[in-house]
Amino acid sequence: MKSKTPYILMSLDCSTAHISKRDNSLLKKNDDTDPVTTYKEEYGYDIYIHEAAMDSAILRYGYSKEFVKLLKIARKNNCQYLKLDRDGMEYEDLPRFDW
């Protein structure tokens, strides 16, 4: 694919403090049955935001409702990725997990 203009990807920057310990374990495991497309980084994850992923399937897989909320926030803001990092932004209005 060729373009004359830059292709810019947006991501929601978020601290791993906003995901549960179980969410972290599932992201780390990330097998072929996982409905979430995850790329492991040194201190966190890049999660691809695709419209085809159903929130109900993500919850059934075992992810928390707080994790699904992060995905919804990223979608609402037209982000292609949710970047979870230990040094990512912490948001006052989101739950914080101390694990």
N, C-alpha and C positions, 0 to 999 in steps of 0.2 A: 504494500500500500504506500502511495506517495502523497505528499501534501506540501503546499506552499506555506502553510501556517503551522505554528507549533501546536502539538497535541499535548494538552495539559491535563494531567490526572489530579483529581482532588481526593484527599483523605481526611478523615476525622482523626485527630490526634487525641489519644486517651490513655490514661494511666491504667496499668494492670490492676491497680487497687480497686477499680470499678468492676472487676469480674470475680466470681467466686473461685474457691480452690478447685471445685469440681469442674467449672468452666475451663480453668487452666489445664487440668488433667485431660479433658476431652480435646482441647486445642493441641496439646502436646502429642496425644495419641494420633489424631487425625487419620483414620483409616478410610478405606474406600466406601464405607457405608455412611460416613459423616456427611450431612447435608450442607456443611459449611466448608468453603474452600479456603484453606489456611496455608500460609507460607511462614515457616518458622524463621525468626530472626534471632540475633544473639541474645537480646534481652526482652523479647516479646514476640509479637505476631503481626503480620499483615493479612487481613481478612478481606477477600474479594466480596464486594457487595453486588449480588446479582438478583434481579427481580424474580427469577424463577424459584429461588429458595423460599419455601413456605415457612412462616414463623411457627405454625403448628408442628411441622415436621422437626424443626429445630428444637422445640420444647419437648417433643416425644423422644428425641434422641438423648435428652438429658440436660441440655443447656438451661440456664436459669432465665426467668422472665426479665431479670435485669440485663442479661446479655442480649436478649432479643430487643430490649429497649434501645441499647446502643446501636444495634443494626438499623432499627427504625429511624433513629436520629441521623445516622449517616445517609440513609436513603432519602430522608426528607430534605437534606442539605445537598443533594446531588453528588454525593461522594462515591467514588469507585472503590475505595478501600477504607476499612477501619484499621487504624494503626494503634495497636496496643503495645505499650512499652512501659517498663518500670519507671522511666523518667518522663512519661507522657503527662499531658495536662490532667489535673484533677478538677472536677466540676462540683461546685457546692450543692447543686440540686440533684446529684446522683448519689446512690448509696455507695459506701466505701466498705470493702471487705479487708479485714486485717488477718491475713494468713501468712 
